[in-house]
């Protein structure tokens, strides 16, 4: 969430950010309400000054047994007018807040303008086949490591069901990533899979994305869309010590998204699912360090794919491609060599103080409190990583070789056959 003073003083910049991110916000209404608010505040402060001048006069008249009725009546009228103004102010501030919560974060100056991002680097070699390779979907069906039909029977379409060595490979991938990031200095958190409305607001999933979320209406709780939500809100309404920063968390959760409006798009197999596994990275930093920490987080996420020896590229997203809360985002895309496409497996973002303002997360520096900067990154999401592993490591005989990095987690299994 942006600071009201910042919006007022950087009106054109905010307007460009709204347009650049494709949002629809009545920013002119904000300008009108903000002007009224400031006028009411000036009038209220003037009334308080007048009341302050009356108080000693009334006291002096009472002390000398003189009639203070007129001044007391005048003071009561001022009190009533102040109450009316305060009620007006509360109403205006409520309207202003209802506008501010729909204003997206401002893109960093290094973010490309427009619709196209910039590929900043690639890593690894493309797998070339001396035989006719199969897609992940076909291999999973042939080897019995995914049961898409029974997953649909249990929960509906686009709910995956891993089976046998497919389930073991998925679990190995999660544990491998958690162990790697712990070695990189992150503290592991295993949070609840349900979060409340306040937490969803804090990370800016609400109100914008409510239609994409699964909600338990009776309890007003949401199934995690990403572990970012509980990990960020661990420090909701807290003031951290300066010496604590940077704080680094890693957490696994199952993630749930309805993907409203996405039905019929990439729905076959694991490309677009309503439930998926993801290991999430979160950092709380000082403002002056956050962009250095962003690059380090990106390297931490890339390390997963390097150890799995999967080809990938890093894309610096444009203003149009970025999320509502982000100031700068890198996407990591892994190469699926059979379907010949780049698949996003991670977004690594600096939200600066945007989420911290919504969740009230501050740190104390030299006796003064200020908002922390918050970063998030997938390290990684598993469905498309799973696709890349299956397609890249398939053998001529239809088996799948286990990547070396995952062997310690597979209980001696080296090949899925």
Buried (B, 14 or more C-beta within 10 A) or exposed (E): BBEBEEBBEBBEEBBBBBBBBEBEBEBEEBBEBBEBBEEBEEBBEEBEEBBEEBEEEBEEBEEEEEEBEEBBEBBEEBEEBBEEBEEBBEEBBEBBEEBBBBBBBBBBEEBBEEEEBEEEEBBBEEBEEEEEBBBBBBBBBEBEBBBBEEBBEEEEEBBBBBBEBBBBBBBBBBBBBBBBBEEBEBEEBEBEBBBBBBBBBBBBBBEBBBEBBBBEEEEEBBBBBBBBBBBBBBBBEBEBEEEEBBBBBBBBBEBBBBBEEBEEEEEEBBBBBBBBBBBBBBBBBBBEBBBEBBEBBBEBBBBBBEBBBBBBBBBBBBBBBBBBBBBBBBBBBBBBBBBEBBBBBBBBBBBBBBBBBBBBBBBBBEEEEBBBBBBBBBBBBBBBBBBBBBBBBBBEEBBBEBBEBBBEBBEEBEEBE
